[in-house]
Amino acid sequence: MARNGGSGRIRAGATITRRRFAAVSGETIPIPDADRLIHLQFRRFAGCPVCNLHLRSVAARHDEIAAAGVREVVVFHSSAEALRPHTAELPFEVVADPDKRLYREFGVESAPRALLDPRVWGRVVYGVLRDLGPVLRGRRPSPSFVPEGGRLGLPADFLIAADGRVVAVKYGDHAYDQWPVDEILALARAEREDPARI
């Protein structure tokens, strides 16, 4: 895979080596996918309130995303066992990477700015408050107080074409810095209209 200088980050235009990811559901996910774009998301830990906010927005528009020819695949730095109670209702595949092997391969980092950046504070509070009621009523498990891989993970997004080409990349500056659904759809539309633009 092509990277930017010595940063370890993947850049748009790189080619992803064909591989298969094992999903928490037991399904095997080919990356790249011969028939669809892959939106490969790197999130934080099982039950992360900030990640939950974002993933709910993706789940709410999953049919629209799928109709645009995009398959959602989400990676967490938690074990499959820790993830299952938190992801059972998600309409897309979730991959457990507790050893952060994929995080290292894709140049996805952890840093104190994940939570220290003031732009994330409101989302953290909102996410915690939104999850609090369901957790207290036993409808949703609470996140671990000591999550696998720590609390300082940064998100990242990759849009991968059927030929393995990385169409677009976003490395988050803080814990809630990722592509919103409208951006995913816009990137997919641009790729369909002009796949050679990179």
Buried (B, 14 or more C-beta within 10 A) or exposed (E): EEEEEEEEBBBBEBBBEEEEBEBBBEEEBEBBBEEBBBBBBBBBBBBBBBBBBBBBEBBEBBEEBBEBBBBBBBBBBBBBEBBBEBBEEBEBBBBBBBEBEBBEBBBBBBEEBBBEBEEBBEBBEBBBEEBEEEBEEEEBBBBBEEBBBEBBBBBBBBBBBBEBBBBBBBBBBBBBBBBEBEBBBBBBEBBEEEEEEB
